[in-house]
Amino acid sequence: MDTATVLWIVGGVVVLLVVLGLVFLFVRKRREEHERAQRAENQQRAADMRMKAEEAELSARESEIQAAKAQAEADQALVDSERLRNEARQRQSDAGNLHRDSADQMKHAASIDPDVDTGTTEAWDPDEQGHVADARRRGDGPADQSMDDSPGSDGGSPADSRRQTGA
């Protein structure tokens, strides 16, 4: 083999090595570029996932706050309901006391005034009051009491008009 052939072979090998080095360099750069693009895409997806997770967390907190508000409103409604129930019981008790006091006053007034027909005091009995009013509305109530309990012709009470007529 002569030197020219050896030089051609060595030159070819060197050129081949340079070409292979360049190809390897381009492949490596391309792979790094692809990996860089993949990392950027992964970072973007991770950022999107974090943002969605934060939004979900905020939504969950908001739901918890709304649930707590609803629970507080329900508790307040129970408290208000109990307060109103107690107030209604107190008013019923007060009304019952007023009915009893009124009946006691009517009985006391009847015992003081001997001319009063004691049969009419039954109409003031709180337990019988509704029955007498129902009988008046039907028209089969006591004949000596009018529907509107208007006073007698002289401006007095119905008892005064009975006393004057001798009833």
Secondary structure, 3 states (H helix, E strand, C coil): CCHHHHHHHHHHHHHHHHHHHHHHHHHHHHHHHHHHHHHHHHHHHHHHHHHHHHHHHHHHHHHHHHHHHHHHHHHHHHHHHHHHHHHHHHHHHHHHHHHHHHHHHHHHHHHHCCCCCHHHHHHHCCCCHHHHHHHHHHCCCCCCCCCCCCCCCCCCCHHHHHHHHCC
